[in-house]
Amino acid sequence: MRYLVSTLLAAGAVVFAVAALAQSAAPMASMPPSPVVQTNPAPAAPVIESKRYACRASTQDLHGQARVDQMQLCMAQARLDCLKQAIAQKIVGPLRRKYIKSCMQQ
């Protein structure tokens, strides 16, 4: 009796394995070949050199809090430089805010 139960369980496992193998193999044969990957021959678009990009590049070798601190210092210095330019050009009011934003993106 013990052999009969184990034989039935083994036969059932084999049947399920064959069925699973047949189901997984059939769609692969009927699938069309994958498309060819096309490459873009055009050169990469240049990166806009903003002050934020320059600050990120200067802090690239730092890690952790030192990187955060240096990034904040660099951005504050860049804003201060833009503010000094706006003051020198005597730009006031909402135009000054707009000028500083555009200066930071240059």
Buried (B, 14 or more C-beta within 10 A) or exposed (E): EEEEEEEEEEEEEEEEEEEEEEEEEEEEEEEEEEEEEEEEEEEEEEEEEBBBEEBBEEBEEEEEEEBEEBBEEBBEEBBEBBBEEBEEEEBEEEEBEEBBEEBBEE
